[in-house]
């Protein structure tokens, strides 16, 4: 266990790292994050409130970053990505991803792969269809 001096708080980067690990493990909660940071859930909540940040907003940000990386860098099926991120159904994941990115995961992945296909076919550059944001 790490020792903290009175008044020291784990930074947001440390919390974000914990959340990312928990999101990848598929078992995320305020209680489990607080446990890993060696603090109480109430203290963690108070610290976040003081900074005007919601725990679940940080969770959603982490899930979006992970989902984007998995869509860009792997050939995993959408349902596999959904399961890895702790979604009960691929539909729930698709709705969340669409809310974050403005397009469904399949369209996001297609837009990212369009420039690669064009490059393989001899084009020097290509615009993604629909513009991946």
Helices and strands as residue ranges (DSSP letters): H 12-25, H 30-36, H 41-50, H 55-73, H 78-84, H 90-101, H 105-120
